[in-house]
Every structure is written in structure tokens, then in C-alpha cells.
Amino acid sequence: MRATETAANSSVSSSPVGGEADKEQNGDVKMTKEKSKSSNLKHSYTIPCASEFRDRVGKLADHKKVNVADLARSVLLMVSDADISNFTDPGDPEPQDRETVILKSGPSKGRPWRRKPRLQVRMAPGFEVIHIRKALNLALYMEAGKAQVRIDTEETMRQQKLEAERIRKEAREAAEQENKNHQLPETTEELERLKAIVSVLSFEPLSEGVQDRSDALHILGFPPKTYPDRSELRARFRMLATIHHPDGKYGSHERMSQLNQAMEILRYAS
């Protein structure tokens, strides 16, 4: 997966957002079209996630000597919202994935409490929890070399446009050449010959099925009152079965069934 961002498109809106201080503490804050990522206001986001994901994010933050919010903020500033939204969401923790904490206040102070694993980050208000979680997942992918942010200059974008035009031109030329090949006299003649062979070897199924030896000879394409030997019967059957087998382009269940009936009658009659 690749998260690409053009230098010319890396703009960040700076309209202030008010009234976010009263949002829920569980981090369920809806994104707005205008949000200030550089505001001094901070919101505490609770991001539920698998224990393994939480540990990997924490380890990456320690390695970079930053906190988890810095990781998320870096991705959110450098990668477009659309690319982050389209990225993989690691999801909520499984029902059996829980962590135990000791309550530090309230009537139950000192008691253990099992809860969903989570990441706690403080950053500007106005983001969805899932959006932040995707941004952190993208940070892990980039650290592992499985995704990258690419900056395209005016020159590289021009080169990409030229390359795309070259590929389209080659595709058009290949399609035109293939169409010309199909119209060559020898190709047309071969196709007509094959159609004629199929037409000759094809037969109309008998409405009442194969009843006797005469019907069987007709189905296999032998003249009436002839006595083909076993090798001739097998060769003719294989040839017709190749055409009429239901798995083939010209296949027919009914024709194949009558071929089998004809072989049974002639095998016992010969």
C-alpha cells in the first residue's frame, strides 16, 4: 500500500474550532470540514485497539523519542485525509483481549478493572478516533517499509504524465495490430475452415434418443448399413466428443449424451 502526497497539495486548513472542550472523553469526536491542527486547544482521545497494536505503537514512539500523539500528528499533517481514510483500520480489540488496571479514585479505588486495551493521546480536537487509529497504523507500515510518503515535484509529475501517455499509446497500437491480424486473409480463411469442420461434424440430436443401430451410425456420422470396427468407432467418438463435450465452446449435454448412447449400441452390435 502506498500513501502518496503531492507537494503542491500538502495544504492544511487553519479555521478555529470552538466548543470542543465539552466533547465526550471517549474520543468520539466527529471530524469537521474546517479544523485547526495548529490550535493550542487539546482534546484527550481514547483509542481502543488490540494489545499487540498498542504495544507496537508505543515501541515505535519510544524508538523515535516522541509520544504517541506526535506519531499520529506527523502522519495527519503529512498525508491527506483521503489517503488516511482509505488506509487499513486495525480495528477494535477482540472480546477476549482485555487489560487489567487498578482504579485510582472513586468508591472502587484500589480494585482491579478489566477493560479494552487503548491508547490515550492529547491533540487538537476535530478528529475521529478511527481516523487517528488509521494514521497510527500507517506510521507502523511506513516504519516497516510497507508504505511511504512520496513528494512529487513539477518535473516528476510531468514525467509521470508522459509515461502514462506512452503506455496508453502502446496499448492502442497493440489493440490495432491485433485487430489487423484478425483481418488477414489467411486468418479469416482458417476461421472459416474451422467453422465448416464444426458444422459438418455437428448433428441435430434425435428427438426420441438413439433407439437402434441405424440411429447410432447416424449420430457418429457413418453411412447407413456400414460396419465400422472398434478402432474406427473409438477414433470417431473421440473426435466428436472433443467438439460436443459440455465443457467445450461448442459443447452440448444432449449431443454428448447421444454420442454415449450410440457407442453403447454399436459396441454391443459389433
C-alpha positions as CSV (number, residue, x, y, z in Angstrom):
1,M,0.0,0.0,0.0
2,R,1.3,3.5,-0.8
3,A,0.3,6.8,0.8
4,T,1.3,9.5,-1.7
5,E,1.0,13.2,-1.3
6,T,1.9,15.8,-3.9
7,A,3.9,18.8,-2.6
8,A,1.6,21.2,-4.3
9,N,-1.4,19.7,-2.4
10,S,0.0,19.5,1.1
11,S,-2.1,22.4,2.4
12,V,-3.6,22.5,5.9
13,S,-6.7,24.4,6.9
14,S,-6.4,26.7,9.9
15,S,-10.0,27.7,10.8
16,P,-10.6,27.6,14.5
17,V,-13.0,25.1,16.1
18,G,-14.9,26.2,19.2
19,G,-16.9,24.3,21.8
20,E,-14.9,21.1,21.6
21,A,-13.9,21.2,25.2
22,D,-17.3,19.6,26.1
23,K,-16.9,16.6,23.8
24,E,-17.1,13.1,25.4
25,Q,-13.9,11.8,27.0
26,N,-14.2,8.5,25.0
27,G,-12.7,10.3,21.9
28,D,-15.8,10.0,19.8
29,V,-15.4,13.4,18.2
30,K,-16.6,13.9,14.6
31,M,-14.3,15.4,12.0
32,T,-15.3,18.8,10.7
33,K,-14.6,20.3,7.3
34,E,-12.6,23.1,9.0
35,K,-10.3,22.1,11.8
36,S,-7.3,23.8,13.3
37,K,-4.4,21.3,13.6
38,S,-2.2,24.0,14.9
39,S,-4.5,25.2,17.7
40,N,-3.3,25.3,21.3
41,L,-6.5,23.6,22.4
42,K,-6.0,19.9,23.3
43,H,-8.5,17.1,23.4
44,S,-7.9,13.7,25.1
45,Y,-8.7,10.9,22.7
46,T,-9.2,7.3,23.9
47,I,-8.4,5.0,21.1
48,P,-9.5,1.3,21.7
49,C,-7.2,-1.1,19.9
50,A,-5.7,-4.6,20.2
51,S,-2.9,-5.1,22.8
52,E,-0.5,-6.0,20.1
53,F,-1.2,-2.8,18.1
54,R,-0.9,-0.7,21.2
55,D,2.4,-2.2,22.1
56,R,3.8,-1.8,18.6
57,V,2.8,1.9,18.5
58,G,4.3,2.5,21.9
59,K,7.5,0.8,20.9
60,L,7.7,2.9,17.8
61,A,7.1,6.1,19.7
62,D,9.9,5.2,22.2
63,H,12.2,4.4,19.3
64,K,11.6,7.8,17.7
65,K,11.8,9.5,21.2
66,V,8.3,11.0,20.8
67,N,4.9,10.3,22.3
68,V,2.1,8.5,20.5
69,A,0.3,11.8,19.8
70,D,3.4,13.1,18.0
71,L,3.3,10.0,15.7
72,A,-0.4,10.5,14.9
73,R,0.1,14.2,14.4
74,S,3.0,13.7,12.0
75,V,1.0,11.4,9.7
76,L,-2.1,13.6,9.9
77,L,0.0,16.7,8.8
78,M,1.9,15.0,6.0
79,V,-0.7,12.6,4.5
80,S,-4.1,13.7,3.0
81,D,-7.3,12.9,4.9
82,A,-8.4,10.9,1.9
83,D,-5.3,8.6,1.9
84,I,-5.6,8.0,5.6
85,S,-9.4,7.3,5.3
86,N,-8.6,4.7,2.6
87,F,-5.9,3.0,4.7
88,T,-6.4,-0.2,6.7
89,D,-8.0,0.2,10.1
90,P,-6.6,-2.3,12.6
91,G,-9.9,-2.4,14.3
92,D,-11.2,-2.7,17.9
93,P,-9.7,-5.4,20.2
94,E,-11.2,-8.9,20.2
95,P,-13.6,-9.7,23.1
96,Q,-11.0,-11.8,24.9
97,D,-8.3,-9.1,24.5
98,R,-8.5,-7.1,27.8
99,E,-6.1,-5.4,30.1
100,T,-6.3,-5.1,33.9
101,V,-5.9,-1.7,35.6
102,I,-6.2,-0.7,39.3
103,L,-8.8,2.1,39.8
104,K,-7.2,5.1,41.4
105,S,-10.3,7.0,42.5
106,G,-14.0,6.7,43.3
107,P,-15.8,4.2,45.5
108,S,-13.9,1.3,43.9
109,K,-10.5,2.8,44.4
110,G,-7.8,0.1,44.6
111,R,-9.9,-2.6,42.9
112,P,-8.8,-4.2,39.6
113,W,-10.8,-3.5,36.5
114,R,-10.6,-5.3,33.2
115,R,-11.1,-3.1,30.2
116,K,-10.4,-2.8,26.5
117,P,-6.7,-2.1,25.6
118,R,-6.4,1.5,24.5
119,L,-4.1,4.3,23.5
120,Q,-4.6,7.7,25.1
121,V,-3.4,10.8,23.1
122,R,-3.9,14.5,23.5
123,M,-4.0,16.6,20.4
124,A,-6.1,19.1,18.6
125,P,-9.9,18.5,18.6
126,G,-11.8,17.7,15.5
127,F,-10.7,14.1,14.5
128,E,-12.5,10.8,14.6
129,V,-11.0,8.1,16.7
130,I,-10.8,5.7,13.8
131,H,-9.1,8.3,11.6
132,I,-6.3,8.6,14.3
133,R,-6.1,4.9,14.6
134,K,-5.6,4.5,10.8
135,A,-2.9,7.2,10.9
136,L,-1.0,5.3,13.6
137,N,-1.3,2.1,11.6
138,L,0.1,4.0,8.6
139,A,3.0,5.1,10.8
140,L,3.7,1.4,11.6
141,Y,3.5,0.5,7.9
142,M,5.9,3.3,6.9
143,E,8.4,2.2,9.7
144,A,8.3,-1.3,8.3
145,G,8.9,-0.1,4.7
146,K,5.4,-1.3,3.6
147,A,4.2,2.2,2.8
148,Q,5.8,5.6,2.0
149,V,5.0,9.2,1.5
150,R,6.2,10.4,-1.9
151,I,6.7,14.0,-2.8
152,D,6.2,14.7,-6.5
153,T,7.7,17.8,-7.9
154,E,6.5,19.5,-11.1
155,E,9.2,17.7,-13.1
156,T,8.3,14.2,-11.7
157,M,4.6,14.8,-12.3
158,R,5.4,15.8,-15.9
159,Q,7.4,12.6,-16.3
160,Q,4.6,10.5,-14.9
161,K,2.2,12.1,-17.3
162,L,4.5,11.3,-20.2
163,E,4.9,7.7,-19.1
164,A,1.1,7.3,-18.7
165,E,0.6,8.7,-22.3
166,R,3.3,6.3,-23.6
167,I,1.6,3.3,-22.0
168,R,-1.8,4.3,-23.4
169,K,-0.3,4.7,-26.9
170,E,1.3,1.3,-26.8
171,A,-1.9,-0.3,-25.7
172,R,-3.8,1.4,-28.5
173,E,-1.2,0.3,-31.1
174,A,-1.3,-3.3,-29.7
175,A,-5.1,-3.4,-30.0
176,E,-5.0,-2.0,-33.5
177,Q,-2.4,-4.6,-34.6
178,E,-4.4,-7.5,-33.1
179,N,-7.4,-6.3,-35.0
180,K,-5.4,-6.2,-38.2
181,N,-4.1,-9.7,-37.6
182,H,-7.7,-11.0,-37.3
183,Q,-8.5,-9.4,-40.6
184,L,-5.6,-11.1,-42.5
185,P,-6.8,-13.3,-45.4
186,E,-5.1,-16.4,-44.0
187,T,-6.6,-15.9,-40.6
188,T,-10.1,-15.4,-42.0
189,E,-9.7,-18.4,-44.2
190,E,-8.6,-20.6,-41.3
191,L,-11.5,-19.5,-39.1
192,E,-14.0,-20.3,-41.9
193,R,-12.4,-23.7,-42.4
194,L,-12.7,-24.5,-38.7
195,K,-16.3,-23.3,-38.7
196,A,-17.0,-25.6,-41.7
197,I,-15.5,-28.6,-39.9
198,V,-17.6,-28.0,-36.8
199,S,-20.7,-27.6,-38.9
200,V,-20.0,-30.9,-40.7
201,L,-19.3,-32.8,-37.5
202,S,-22.2,-31.3,-35.7
203,F,-25.6,-33.1,-35.7
204,E,-29.1,-32.5,-34.7
205,P,-30.0,-34.6,-31.6
206,L,-32.6,-37.3,-32.3
207,S,-35.9,-36.3,-30.6
208,E,-36.5,-39.8,-29.2
209,G,-32.9,-40.6,-28.5
210,V,-30.7,-43.3,-30.0
211,Q,-33.0,-46.3,-30.5
212,D,-31.2,-48.7,-32.8
213,R,-28.0,-49.3,-34.8
214,S,-29.2,-47.1,-37.7
215,D,-29.6,-44.2,-35.2
216,A,-26.2,-44.9,-33.7
217,L,-24.5,-44.8,-37.1
218,H,-26.2,-41.5,-37.9
219,I,-25.1,-39.9,-34.7
220,L,-21.4,-40.9,-35.2
221,G,-21.5,-39.8,-38.9
222,F,-21.2,-43.3,-40.5
223,P,-23.2,-44.2,-43.6
224,P,-26.2,-46.5,-43.1
225,K,-25.6,-50.2,-43.2
226,T,-21.8,-49.9,-42.6
227,Y,-19.8,-51.9,-40.1
228,P,-17.0,-49.8,-38.7
229,D,-14.6,-51.7,-36.5
230,R,-13.8,-50.8,-32.8
231,S,-10.8,-48.6,-33.7
232,E,-12.9,-46.6,-36.2
233,L,-15.6,-46.2,-33.6
234,R,-13.2,-45.0,-30.9
235,A,-11.5,-42.5,-33.2
236,R,-14.8,-41.0,-34.4
237,F,-16.2,-40.9,-30.9
238,R,-13.0,-39.1,-29.6
239,M,-13.2,-36.5,-32.4
240,L,-16.9,-35.8,-31.9
241,A,-16.6,-35.8,-28.1
242,T,-13.9,-33.1,-28.4
243,I,-16.4,-30.8,-30.0
244,H,-19.6,-31.7,-28.2
245,H,-18.3,-32.2,-24.7
246,P,-20.3,-29.8,-22.4
247,D,-17.1,-28.2,-21.1
248,G,-16.1,-27.1,-24.7
249,K,-17.0,-23.9,-26.6
250,Y,-19.5,-25.8,-28.8
251,G,-20.5,-28.3,-26.1
252,S,-23.9,-29.8,-25.7
253,H,-25.2,-32.1,-22.9
254,E,-27.8,-33.6,-25.3
255,R,-25.4,-34.3,-28.1
256,M,-22.8,-35.8,-25.7
257,S,-25.4,-38.0,-24.2
258,Q,-26.5,-39.3,-27.6
259,L,-22.9,-39.9,-28.6
260,N,-22.5,-42.1,-25.5
261,Q,-25.8,-44.0,-26.3
262,A,-24.6,-44.6,-29.9
263,M,-21.3,-46.0,-28.7
264,E,-23.1,-48.4,-26.3
265,I,-25.3,-49.7,-29.1
266,L,-22.5,-50.1,-31.7
267,R,-20.1,-51.6,-29.1
268,Y,-22.5,-54.5,-28.4
269,A,-23.6,-54.8,-32.0
270,S,-20.1,-55.1,-33.4
